[in-house]
Amino acid sequence: MKCLIVEDSKAIAQIMTKLVRRTSFERYSECDSVSCADSVSNALNLLLEQQFDYVFLDLNLSDDLDGLRILEYVRQQQKNIPVFIVTANNNIATVKQVIQLQPTDYLVKPVSKMKIARCLEKAKMAKTLNVAV
């Protein structure tokens, strides 16, 4: 399966990539393909060029809540892709705003291996059923 990680911190993107690959291999004996984008424009270009099975999306990119633009795009264009919000922002107003765009899950950093495993299960289920979960 193909994963897109949208994260402007290079260190966090590397950690997320390792977690996704390791968890995928441990659970399914295969290593998911992972692409990374560090900005809205890079993420949108990758989404136009490639088909992804799921996305891990940071909300706070270069400007406040820029990640919402990516979630809006995915929901408008490719509704069946699971999108997992990964953010340090757990402000209730932000959570309400994000939930209206129907992410698959909302994870607060730091993200554990167990949370990644749960997300991979949801992504596998979505791919099997061809629906968003």
Residue frames as a rotation matrix with the C-alpha (Angstrom) as fourth column:
MET 1
0.581 0.814 0.000 0.00
0.814 -0.581 0.000 0.00
0.000 0.000 -1.000 0.00
LYS 2
-0.332 -0.679 0.655 1.10
0.676 -0.655 -0.336 3.57
0.657 0.332 0.677 -0.65
CYS 3
0.400 0.358 -0.844 1.24
0.885 -0.391 0.254 6.16
-0.239 -0.848 -0.473 2.11
LEU 4
0.027 -0.377 0.926 1.66
0.392 -0.848 -0.356 9.92
0.920 0.372 0.125 1.94
ILE 5
0.154 -0.065 -0.986 3.03
0.965 -0.205 0.164 11.71
-0.213 -0.977 0.031 5.00
VAL 6
0.267 -0.013 0.964 2.54
0.395 -0.910 -0.122 15.47
0.879 0.414 -0.238 5.00
GLU 7
0.758 -0.168 -0.630 4.78
0.614 -0.139 0.777 16.96
-0.218 -0.976 -0.002 7.67
ASP 8
0.825 -0.429 0.369 6.98
-0.109 -0.761 -0.640 20.07
0.555 0.487 -0.674 7.57
SER 9
0.433 -0.713 0.551 9.37
-0.820 -0.059 0.569 18.81
-0.373 -0.699 -0.610 10.26
LYS 10
0.125 -0.477 -0.870 11.97
-0.746 0.532 -0.400 16.61
0.654 0.699 -0.289 8.60
ALA 11
-0.834 -0.484 0.265 12.70
-0.524 0.545 -0.655 14.78
0.172 -0.685 -0.708 11.88
ILE 12
-0.270 0.820 0.505 9.05
-0.540 0.305 -0.784 13.96
-0.797 -0.485 0.360 12.52
ALA 13
0.533 0.424 -0.732 8.56
-0.846 0.237 -0.478 12.90
-0.029 0.874 0.485 8.89
GLN 14
-0.326 -0.743 -0.585 11.49
-0.657 0.623 -0.425 10.47
0.680 0.246 -0.691 9.26
ILE 15
-0.846 0.074 0.528 10.08
-0.433 0.482 -0.762 9.08
-0.310 -0.873 -0.376 12.51
MET 16
0.159 0.987 0.037 6.62
-0.683 0.136 -0.718 8.65
-0.713 0.089 0.696 10.96
THR 17
0.315 -0.118 -0.942 8.12
-0.869 0.362 -0.336 6.95
0.381 0.925 0.012 7.89
LYS 18
-0.729 -0.656 -0.194 10.01
-0.495 0.702 -0.512 4.47
0.472 -0.277 -0.837 10.07
LEU 19
-0.628 0.561 0.540 6.95
-0.462 0.290 -0.838 3.80
-0.627 -0.776 0.077 12.23
VAL 20
0.403 0.819 -0.408 4.73
-0.820 0.125 -0.559 3.17
-0.407 0.560 0.722 9.20
ARG 21
0.109 -0.438 -0.892 7.24
-0.765 0.536 -0.356 0.88
0.634 0.722 -0.277 7.49
ARG 22
-0.859 -0.499 0.114 8.11
-0.439 0.605 -0.665 -1.06
0.263 -0.621 -0.738 10.64
THR 23
-0.416 0.784 0.461 4.49
-0.530 0.202 -0.823 -1.48
-0.739 -0.587 0.332 11.73
SER 24
0.458 0.567 -0.685 3.41
-0.882 0.195 -0.429 -2.50
-0.110 0.801 0.589 8.24
PHE 25
-0.216 -0.630 -0.746 6.17
-0.647 0.664 -0.374 -5.09
0.731 0.402 -0.552 8.04
GLU 26
-0.919 -0.159 0.361 5.49
-0.390 0.497 -0.775 -6.48
-0.056 -0.853 -0.519 11.52
ARG 27
-0.204 0.940 0.274 1.75
-0.528 0.130 -0.839 -6.79
-0.824 -0.316 0.470 10.90
TYR 28
0.756 0.634 -0.163 1.63
-0.410 0.264 -0.873 -7.80
-0.510 0.727 0.459 7.23
SER 29
0.167 -0.815 0.556 5.16
0.448 0.565 0.693 -8.96
-0.878 0.133 0.459 6.37
GLU 30
0.165 -0.166 0.972 5.35
0.935 -0.289 -0.208 -6.22
0.315 0.943 0.107 3.78
CYS 31
-0.473 -0.419 -0.775 6.70
0.643 -0.766 0.021 -2.71
-0.602 -0.488 0.631 3.88
ASP 32
0.614 0.780 0.115 4.36
0.675 -0.445 -0.589 0.03
-0.408 0.439 -0.800 2.73
SER 33
-0.270 -0.617 0.740 5.69
0.876 -0.476 -0.077 2.54
0.400 0.627 0.669 0.22
VAL 34
0.409 0.360 -0.839 5.97
0.757 -0.647 0.092 5.98
-0.509 -0.673 -0.537 1.84
SER 35
-0.161 -0.391 0.906 6.24
0.721 -0.673 -0.163 9.38
0.674 0.627 0.390 0.18
CYS 36
-0.070 0.081 -0.994 6.70
0.871 -0.481 -0.101 12.60
-0.486 -0.873 -0.037 2.12
ALA 37
0.087 0.119 0.989 5.66
0.614 -0.788 0.041 16.18
0.784 0.604 -0.142 1.45
ASP 38
-0.523 -0.394 -0.756 6.70
0.849 -0.321 -0.421 19.17
-0.077 -0.862 0.502 3.53
SER 39
-0.858 0.282 -0.430 4.20
-0.239 -0.959 -0.153 21.74
-0.455 -0.029 0.890 2.24
VAL 40
0.140 0.987 0.075 0.68
-0.152 0.096 -0.984 22.11
-0.978 0.126 0.163 0.89
SER 41
0.423 0.028 -0.906 1.90
-0.874 -0.251 -0.416 22.59
-0.239 0.968 -0.082 -2.68
ASN 42
-0.657 -0.710 -0.255 4.18
-0.746 0.662 0.079 19.52
0.113 0.242 -0.964 -2.55
ALA 43
-0.679 0.467 0.567 1.38
-0.028 0.755 -0.655 17.41
-0.734 -0.460 -0.500 -1.08
LEU 44
0.379 0.882 -0.281 -1.16
-0.344 -0.148 -0.927 18.54
-0.859 0.448 0.248 -3.67
ASN 45
0.073 -0.440 -0.895 1.31
-0.997 -0.001 -0.081 17.83
0.035 0.898 -0.439 -6.49
LEU 46
-0.898 -0.419 0.133 1.93
-0.431 0.899 -0.077 14.32
-0.087 -0.126 -0.988 -5.18
LEU 47
-0.344 0.857 0.385 -1.81
0.018 0.416 -0.909 13.70
-0.939 -0.306 -0.158 -4.82
LEU 48
0.486 0.482 -0.729 -2.30
-0.682 -0.313 -0.661 14.78
-0.546 0.819 0.176 -8.45
GLU 49
-0.105 -0.690 -0.716 0.56
-0.970 0.230 -0.079 12.61
0.220 0.686 -0.694 -9.73
GLN 50
-0.853 -0.328 -0.406 0.07
-0.223 0.933 -0.284 9.44
0.471 -0.152 -0.869 -7.69
GLN 51
0.338 0.932 -0.133 -2.62
-0.344 0.253 0.904 7.31
0.876 -0.260 0.406 -6.13
PHE 52
-0.754 -0.561 0.342 -2.24
-0.494 0.141 -0.858 6.86
0.433 -0.816 -0.383 -2.38
ASP 53
-0.257 0.634 -0.730 -4.03
0.423 0.753 0.505 4.38
0.869 -0.179 -0.461 -0.14
TYR 54
0.650 0.467 -0.599 -3.84
0.748 -0.255 0.613 6.57
0.133 -0.847 -0.515 2.96
VAL 55
0.059 -0.557 0.828 -2.46
0.182 -0.810 -0.558 9.88
0.981 0.184 0.054 4.24
PHE 56
0.177 -0.097 -0.979 -0.96
0.974 -0.127 0.189 11.02
-0.143 -0.987 0.072 7.54
LEU 57
0.111 0.035 0.993 -1.48
0.561 -0.827 -0.034 14.79
0.820 0.561 -0.111 7.64
ASP 58
-0.567 -0.303 -0.766 -0.08
0.789 -0.466 -0.400 17.43
-0.235 -0.832 0.503 9.97
LEU 59
0.535 0.842 0.068 -2.45
0.838 -0.519 -0.167 20.38
-0.106 0.146 -0.984 10.33
ASN 60
0.831 -0.241 -0.502 0.10
-0.076 -0.942 0.325 23.09
-0.552 -0.232 -0.801 11.07
LEU 61
0.414 -0.701 0.580 2.38
0.910 0.303 -0.284 23.37
0.023 0.646 0.763 8.11
SER 62
-0.560 -0.728 0.396 3.95
0.714 -0.666 -0.216 26.69
0.421 0.161 0.893 7.04
ASP 63
-0.647 0.442 0.622 0.89
-0.512 -0.856 0.075 28.68
0.565 -0.270 0.780 8.09
ASP 64
-0.712 0.397 0.579 -1.68
-0.517 0.263 -0.815 27.96
-0.476 -0.879 0.018 10.76
LEU 65
0.002 0.772 0.636 -3.92
-0.099 0.633 -0.768 25.01
-0.995 -0.061 0.077 9.83
ASP 66
-0.262 -0.179 -0.948 -2.67
-0.927 -0.227 0.299 24.79
-0.268 0.957 -0.106 6.22
GLY 67
-0.969 -0.160 0.188 -3.21
-0.128 0.977 0.172 21.05
-0.211 0.143 -0.967 6.39
LEU 68
-0.168 0.982 0.081 -6.95
0.066 0.093 -0.993 21.66
-0.984 -0.162 -0.080 6.23
ARG 69
0.133 0.170 -0.977 -6.56
-0.887 -0.419 -0.193 22.64
-0.442 0.892 0.095 2.56
ILE 70
-0.764 -0.464 -0.447 -5.17
-0.613 0.740 0.279 19.19
0.201 0.487 -0.850 1.83
LEU 71
-0.802 0.534 0.269 -7.95
0.241 0.700 -0.673 17.45
-0.547 -0.475 -0.689 3.73
GLU 72
0.099 0.850 -0.518 -10.53
-0.357 -0.455 -0.816 19.54
-0.929 0.266 0.259 1.85
TYR 73
-0.182 -0.252 -0.951 -8.93
-0.982 -0.012 0.191 18.60
-0.060 0.968 -0.245 -1.48
VAL 74
-0.974 -0.218 -0.064 -8.86
-0.220 0.975 0.028 14.89
0.056 0.041 -0.998 -0.66
ARG 75
-0.520 0.841 0.152 -12.48
0.257 0.324 -0.911 14.90
-0.815 -0.434 -0.384 0.46
GLN 76
0.232 0.603 -0.763 -13.53
-0.588 -0.538 -0.604 16.73
-0.775 0.589 0.230 -2.73
GLN 77
0.072 -0.326 -0.943 -11.45
-0.992 0.074 -0.101 14.71
0.102 0.942 -0.318 -5.19
GLN 78
-0.382 -0.347 -0.857 -10.61
-0.285 0.926 -0.248 11.32
0.879 0.150 -0.452 -3.69
LYS 79
0.207 0.619 0.758 -13.17
-0.850 -0.270 0.452 10.67
0.485 -0.738 0.470 -0.99
ASN 80
0.900 0.258 -0.351 -12.21
-0.112 0.916 0.385 7.07
0.421 -0.307 0.853 -0.26
ILE 81
-0.066 -0.982 -0.174 -8.68
0.204 0.158 -0.966 7.78
0.977 -0.100 0.190 0.91
PRO 82
0.682 0.224 -0.696 -8.32
0.709 0.033 0.705 7.47
0.181 -0.974 -0.137 4.69
VAL 83
0.044 -0.633 0.773 -6.77
0.024 -0.773 -0.634 10.66
0.999 0.047 -0.019 6.09
PHE 84
0.454 -0.012 -0.891 -5.27
0.856 0.283 0.432 10.53
0.247 -0.959 0.139 9.57
ILE 85
0.649 -0.214 0.730 -4.67
-0.215 -0.972 -0.093 13.91
0.730 -0.097 -0.677 11.16
VAL 86
0.323 -0.643 -0.694 -1.44
0.915 0.401 0.054 13.93
0.244 -0.652 0.718 13.18
THR 87
0.158 -0.160 0.974 -0.99
0.080 -0.981 -0.174 17.14
0.984 0.105 -0.142 15.13
ALA 88
-0.763 -0.410 -0.500 0.12
0.553 -0.015 -0.833 18.62
0.334 -0.912 0.238 18.42
ASN 89
-0.798 0.508 0.323 -3.01
-0.521 -0.852 0.051 20.77
0.302 -0.127 0.945 18.36
ASN 90
-0.664 0.621 -0.416 -5.75
0.657 0.750 0.070 19.40
0.355 -0.227 -0.907 20.59
ASN 91
-0.909 0.377 -0.174 -7.64
-0.270 -0.855 -0.442 22.69
-0.316 -0.355 0.880 20.96
ILE 92
-0.386 0.831 0.400 -11.37
0.464 0.550 -0.695 21.88
-0.797 -0.083 -0.598 20.99
ALA 93
0.403 0.523 -0.751 -12.21
-0.364 -0.661 -0.656 24.60
-0.840 0.538 -0.076 18.42
THR 94
-0.355 -0.626 -0.694 -9.62
-0.915 0.083 0.394 23.15
-0.189 0.775 -0.603 16.02
VAL 95
-0.900 0.057 0.432 -10.85
0.040 0.998 -0.050 19.59
-0.434 -0.027 -0.901 16.58
LYS 96
0.061 0.998 0.016 -14.43
0.257 0.000 -0.967 20.68
-0.965 0.063 -0.256 15.78
GLN 97
0.303 -0.013 -0.953 -13.27
-0.754 -0.615 -0.231 22.46
-0.583 0.788 -0.196 12.61
VAL 98
-0.680 -0.661 -0.318 -11.33
-0.724 0.539 0.429 19.41
-0.112 0.522 -0.845 11.44
ILE 99
-0.697 0.451 0.557 -14.07
0.167 0.858 -0.486 16.89
-0.697 -0.245 -0.673 12.29
GLN 100
0.295 0.841 -0.453 -16.44
-0.318 -0.361 -0.877 18.72
-0.901 0.403 0.161 9.92
LEU 101
0.119 -0.346 -0.931 -14.15
-0.993 -0.063 -0.104 17.64
-0.023 0.936 -0.351 7.06
GLN 102
0.875 0.445 0.190 -14.42
-0.462 0.885 0.055 13.99
-0.143 -0.136 0.980 8.15
PRO 103
-0.208 -0.947 -0.247 -10.88
-0.917 0.276 -0.286 12.77
0.339 0.167 -0.926 8.70
THR 104
0.191 0.214 -0.958 -10.56
-0.063 0.977 0.205 9.07
0.980 0.021 0.200 9.35
ASP 105
0.507 -0.075 -0.858 -8.93
0.838 0.275 0.471 9.74
0.200 -0.959 0.202 12.72
TYR 106
0.638 -0.299 0.709 -7.42
-0.289 -0.947 -0.140 12.58
0.714 -0.116 -0.691 14.75
LEU 107
0.517 -0.559 -0.649 -4.14
0.780 0.619 0.089 11.69
0.352 -0.552 0.756 16.47
VAL 108
0.935 -0.248 0.255 -2.36
-0.327 -0.882 0.338 13.97
0.141 -0.400 -0.906 18.92
LYS 109
0.237 -0.942 -0.240 1.45
-0.014 0.244 -0.970 13.92
0.972 0.233 0.045 18.84
PRO 110
-0.553 -0.770 -0.320 3.47
-0.803 0.390 0.450 12.10
-0.222 0.506 -0.834 19.94
VAL 111
0.480 0.727 -0.490 2.11
-0.846 0.531 -0.041 9.17
0.231 0.435 0.870 17.95
SER 112
-0.075 -0.466 0.881 2.72
-0.671 0.677 0.301 5.65
-0.737 -0.569 -0.364 19.24
LYS 113
-0.910 -0.305 -0.282 3.33
-0.415 0.655 0.631 2.48
-0.008 0.691 -0.723 17.29
MET 114
-0.665 0.725 0.181 -0.04
0.546 0.637 -0.545 1.19
-0.510 -0.264 -0.819 18.54
LYS 115
0.146 0.716 -0.682 -1.85
-0.108 -0.674 -0.731 4.21
-0.983 0.180 -0.021 17.06
ILE 116
-0.388 -0.364 -0.847 -0.05
-0.873 -0.151 0.465 3.72
-0.297 0.919 -0.259 13.74
ALA 117
-0.991 0.031 0.133 -1.07
0.057 0.979 0.197 0.05
-0.124 0.202 -0.971 13.76
ARG 118
-0.236 0.970 -0.059 -4.71
0.472 0.061 -0.880 1.02
-0.849 -0.236 -0.472 14.31
CYS 119
0.145 0.225 -0.963 -4.51
-0.592 -0.760 -0.267 3.46
-0.792 0.610 0.023 11.39
LEU 120
-0.744 -0.482 -0.463 -2.97
-0.660 0.419 0.624 0.82
-0.106 0.769 -0.630 9.12
GLU 121
-0.762 0.559 0.328 -5.83
0.447 0.819 -0.359 -1.54
-0.469 -0.127 -0.874 10.01
LYS 122
0.177 0.864 -0.472 -8.33
0.129 -0.496 -0.859 1.13
-0.976 0.091 -0.200 9.00
ALA 123
-0.106 -0.295 -0.950 -6.46
-0.849 -0.470 0.240 1.81
-0.517 0.832 -0.201 5.75
LYS 124
-0.970 -0.242 0.019 -6.35
-0.208 0.867 0.453 -1.91
-0.126 0.436 -0.891 4.89
MET 125
-0.413 0.893 0.179 -10.07
0.565 0.405 -0.719 -2.22
-0.714 -0.196 -0.672 5.63
ALA 126
0.234 0.481 -0.845 -10.84
-0.314 -0.785 -0.534 0.81
-0.920 0.390 -0.033 3.45
LYS 127
-0.511 -0.503 -0.697 -8.81
-0.821 0.045 0.570 -0.60
-0.255 0.863 -0.436 0.57
THR 128
-0.950 0.182 0.255 -10.53
0.201 0.978 0.053 -3.98
-0.240 0.102 -0.965 0.87
LEU 129
-0.119 0.992 -0.046 -14.00
0.720 0.054 -0.692 -2.43
-0.684 -0.115 -0.721 1.04
ASN 130
-0.600 -0.221 0.769 -13.10
0.730 -0.544 0.414 0.48
0.327 0.810 0.488 -1.29
VAL 131
0.575 0.740 0.348 -14.74
0.446 -0.640 0.625 2.94
0.686 -0.204 -0.698 1.11
ALA 132
-0.336 -0.631 0.699 -13.49
-0.334 -0.614 -0.715 5.54
0.880 -0.474 -0.005 3.55
VAL 133
0.199 0.353 -0.914 -13.48
0.737 0.560 0.377 4.48
0.645 -0.749 -0.149 7.18
